[in-house]
Amino acid sequence: MGKRKAAAKPPPRKRMDKLDTVFSCPFCNHGSSVECRIDLKNLIGEANCQICQESFSTTANGAD
């Protein structure tokens, strides 16, 4: 008599790398001057340039 087959284990989940929070500015082309923040409590994402003071704000979602 043969053995019963073991249940197949699901493959391990791959971990996502952390996203960058510092970028070059598309307006003034200064490197590493744009800082991004995401406030999931208030569902707001903000990007601000420290050199030319440009800013962008948008809604954020809590998707994983």
C-alpha positions in Angstrom: 0.0 0.0 0.0 1.2 3.5 -0.8 1.5 6.5 1.4 -1.0 9.4 1.3 0.3 12.5 -0.4 1.0 15.4 1.9 -1.0 18.6 1.2 1.0 21.1 -0.9 2.3 24.1 1.0 1.6 27.5 -0.6 4.7 29.3 -1.8 6.2 31.8 0.6 5.1 35.5 0.0 7.8 37.7 -1.4 8.5 40.8 0.6 8.1 44.1 -1.1 11.1 46.4 -1.1 10.5 49.8 0.6 9.7 52.6 -1.8 12.0 55.6 -2.1 11.0 58.7 -0.2 13.5 61.1 -1.8 13.5 62.0 -5.5 14.8 64.6 -7.9 12.5 67.5 -8.6 10.8 67.5 -12.1 10.5 71.3 -12.0 14.0 72.5 -11.0 15.9 69.1 -11.7 17.7 69.3 -8.4 18.7 65.8 -7.3 17.3 64.4 -4.0 15.3 67.5 -3.2 11.7 66.2 -3.2 10.6 64.5 0.0 7.4 62.4 0.1 5.2 61.7 3.0 2.1 59.5 3.2 -0.4 60.0 6.1 -2.6 57.0 6.1 -4.6 58.3 9.1 -5.9 61.3 7.1 -5.5 59.5 3.7 -3.2 62.2 2.2 0.0 61.9 0.2 2.3 64.9 -0.1 5.5 65.6 -2.1 7.5 68.8 -1.4 10.6 70.2 -3.1 13.0 71.8 -0.6 14.7 73.9 -3.3 12.0 75.5 -5.4 9.2 75.0 -2.8 6.9 73.2 -5.3 4.4 70.9 -3.6 1.9 68.3 -4.7 -0.8 66.6 -2.6 -3.2 63.8 -3.4 -5.4 61.2 -1.7 -3.8 58.0 -0.5 -5.3 54.6 0.1 -4.4 51.9 2.6 -3.9 49.1 0.1 -1.1 46.7 1.1 
